[in-house]
Amino acid sequence: MVVAGYILAVSGIIACLFGESRMLALAYRRGFGWLLSCLLLAPLCWLALLAVDFKTTARPFALAVLGVIGALVGGVMAGIQY
């Protein structure tokens, strides 16, 4: 069970990082101000970016959120203390 937890945690972290990088790339396409605000105020700005352009940001946002959930569940399964 511990090994499966570590595998799930690592795959969740990788998925989250990939989703975050896609969100930053989409923010950069909208403008440098969006990129800078997404780097400084990530959760708030990502929700604003999601509201402004839902069609293109829905998949990377969902991937980042599912990655965080997978990493948390995997960490609990592996016994990692947060």
C-alpha positions in Angstrom: 0.0 0.0 0.0 2.9 2.3 0.7 4.5 1.8 -2.7 1.2 2.5 -4.4 0.9 5.6 -2.4 4.3 6.8 -3.4 3.6 6.1 -7.1 0.3 8.0 -6.9 1.9 10.9 -5.1 4.7 11.2 -7.6 2.4 10.9 -10.6 0.1 13.5 -9.0 3.0 15.9 -8.5 4.0 15.4 -12.2 0.5 16.0 -13.4 0.1 19.1 -11.3 3.4 20.5 -12.5 2.4 19.9 -16.1 -1.0 21.5 -15.6 0.6 24.5 -13.9 3.1 24.9 -16.7 0.3 24.8 -19.3 -1.6 27.5 -17.3 1.5 29.7 -17.2 1.9 29.3 -21.0 -1.7 30.3 -21.6 -1.3 33.2 -19.2 1.8 34.3 -21.2 -0.2 34.2 -24.4 -2.7 36.6 -23.0 0.0 39.0 -22.0 3.0 39.5 -19.7 0.8 41.0 -17.0 -1.2 37.9 -16.8 2.0 35.8 -16.5 3.4 38.0 -13.8 0.1 38.0 -11.8 -0.2 34.2 -12.2 3.3 33.8 -10.8 2.7 36.1 -7.8 -1.0 35.3 -7.0 -1.4 31.9 -8.5 -4.8 30.5 -7.2 -6.6 33.8 -7.5 -5.3 34.7 -10.9 -5.9 31.2 -12.2 -9.5 31.4 -11.3 -9.7 34.8 -13.0 -8.0 33.3 -16.1 -10.5 30.4 -16.0 -13.4 32.8 -15.9 -12.1 35.0 -18.7 -11.1 32.1 -21.1 -12.8 28.9 -19.9 -12.5 27.0 -23.2 -8.8 26.9 -23.4 -7.9 26.9 -19.6 -10.4 24.3 -18.4 -8.2 21.3 -19.2 -4.9 22.5 -17.7 -6.7 23.8 -14.6 -8.5 20.4 -14.2 -5.2 18.6 -14.7 -3.5 20.7 -12.0 -6.4 20.2 -9.6 -6.5 16.5 -10.2 -2.7 16.3 -9.8 -3.0 18.0 -6.4 -5.8 15.6 -5.3 -3.8 12.6 -6.5 -0.7 13.8 -4.7 -2.6 14.3 -1.4 -4.3 10.9 -1.6 -1.0 9.2 -2.5 0.7 11.0 0.4 -1.9 9.8 2.8 -1.7 6.3 1.5 2.1 6.4 1.8 2.0 7.9 5.3 3.6 11.2 4.4 3.0 13.8 7.1 2.0 17.2 5.7 
